């Protein structure tokens, strides 16, 4: 694959601009329910969720614009969807939402540290891939079951959302989740009985949350969130760019995304990171036949995320007024593809299959010790099994 490191950039690319708008629409609509559910699970109220959506939209939009403009490469930035699924699976932590904000700040600092100290990134990359994938699959499993549970608890709406996702996905897979989200939001608006619950002002506002640092949140949220962000977002994002011939300078990527994450975290925003799926959209030939102009797609996508931040109040209110199982159903549909990829990566290697399955099952079980969530313990138990499978008595051949 040819490299595009020093090619001229040219003028405005209308295909790239169109792709950037599509990236923002797909990226936002496909997983905003996951973000809302994750923030709500760790104790955020409606005002804090609205603030978090505003801050994270501004953060990932500005980070994408800065990185793509300075490096002239289609570097797309997104929120950590698997990380938000982790929050949804973890639930309340000691210290409430301020402790979760402290965990967000810790992850941001670790990401920035990765930019300065490359050994930290290598350590994360050294975690056996089957175990990292198994942890992610365990985190996603419960959410991916929700669309089918919704048909029991809210059969009409659940079946409608699932049918729309299935039919649209048959002909245009890229639009399946956004269309299902649009149908779900419409159903939420039409069926919500309390119209007085609409926000007094549709203009979103920021709410400052003073961070609290607890060891339960640091070990139960920050550490797994950092591992998930690096293993399932940043490293795949770099791989996608390399697939299309782009080799950006890596330290600035982590420094910029970590810095914007740190600035936005006190307003309730989760971590931002390199995108993978939308990175492929920006870096691919559909963005522009000329590779040297595709960076503009990432810039326009960033502008789109900033624009969507203005919808935070309406989006948060509509989603939070809906039946919780319907929120989970929409979130689960958005994560089925990620679950399938993680599951395949977990069990593909036969010699790592048992440790990976232990990791997956412990993570999915909701096991908790000392206030620390199951994602951490999944890696611990799986790591022990991995070590046992690799250990051989002295003098015995492998």
Secondary structure, DSSP 8 states (H G I E B T S, - for coil): ----SS----S--HHHHHHHHHHHHHHHHHHHHHHHHHHHHTT--HHHHHHHHHHHHHHHHHHHHHHHHHHTS---EEE-HHHHHHHHHH---TTHHHHHHHHHHHHHHHHHHHHH-HHHHHHHHHS-HHHHHHHHHHHHHHHHHHHHHHHHHSHHHHHHHHHHHHHHHHH-HHHHHHHHHHHHHHHHHHH-S-GGGS-S-SS-----------HHHIIIIIIHHHHHHIIIIIHHHHHHHHHTT----HHHHHHHHHHHHHHHHTTT---EEE-SHHHHHHHSTTT-SSGGGTHHHHHHHHHHHHHHGGGHHHHHHHHHHS-HHHHHHHHHHHHHHHHHHHHHHHHSSGGGHHHHHHHHHHHHHT--BTTB-HHHHHHHHHHHHHHHHH---TT---
